[in-house]
Amino acid sequence: MSTQSPSPSPRPGGTPAEKKPIPWRLYAGLVVVVVALVIILQNTQAATFEVLAWSFETPTWVMLLITLALGVVIGWLLHYRRTSRKRKGK
């Protein structure tokens, strides 16, 4: 009489679950966030900023955070535009 140990149950697709590698973009994003936090925490003094006709005084870290957010939004929009053009071209 032989006893068999139960085999691991496969996923619904029939293949066992595989670990996916962590994408490099996640690491790059993490590095950007850490560097941004270090720069923001080191720049707490107030500064005067002039944009066209407006002039205002605010902590430097606020302007750095706004600049970072604008960069992320512009990067996302450019990426979205490129991928939508590729889809239309196919």
Helices and strands as residue ranges (DSSP letters): H 24-42, E 46-51, E 54-59, H 60-89
